[in-house]
Amino acid sequence: MNEALKKTGQVAGKIARNTTFQIVVGVLAVLGFVYWIGRKMGQKEIPQVEYPNKGTGLPAGWQGQAESIIKDCYDVVYGSIVFSGAKDELFTTLLGLSDDQLVYVYNAWNARYFRLHNETLTQAIDNEVYYDYFTGKKSSIVNKMKSLKLA
């Protein structure tokens, strides 16, 4: 058994001393490092906005309702909801939120989905193409979000 281990060590030693092998390993290490640095540099910071009213516009128990709204937003923008009536219902819900509540939804959405889709909530809603053009609710919510600096 000691003889087999010795032969394996000799083969491994020959491979490790092989100049081509050393160059390939070195190049792969450099490319891996450059790739890792590039990914770190290319990651955008998750957009977060301060509350306009210092969070005083958030009612008690708001987080549970907000989670439902965030889920609805995702379903409307990326999910299975394609009917304009359901989208307008969501836009109406968003329009009825206080400024702090809307900022909360925006920040929570971005924390959860920005890196996945590379869009803020405002951009995702603004890019939505299947909605009721005649109600004007989509443009109203996008304008409200932009007025709160939720770009």
Disulfide bonds with the S-S distance in Angstrom:
none
